[in-house]
Amino acid sequence: MEIDFLIAKSKISNRHNISPIEVKSSKNYTISSLQKFKAKYDEQLHVPYVLHTGDLKEEDGILYLPVYMTMLL
């Protein structure tokens, strides 16, 4: 299981404060590592993100952001 980045959205001791981030540069990709991570640590997670070359969307509790929106994290 590989996650590119983890961001703490608040104090580490709080629940629902860690956001995992996967960065994808190709148009065809899978997010199996992120889905496994989400399934295992769901209670500790805030919003999982995928930074990709496509459009903004939300699917299955994962927020897909275009790479140019990285600064909004």
Beta strands, then each sheet from edge to edge (+ up, - down):
strand 1: 5-8
strand 2: 18-23
strand 3: 49-52
strand 4: 57-59
strand 5: 62-66
sheet 1: 1+ 2- 3- 5- 4+
end
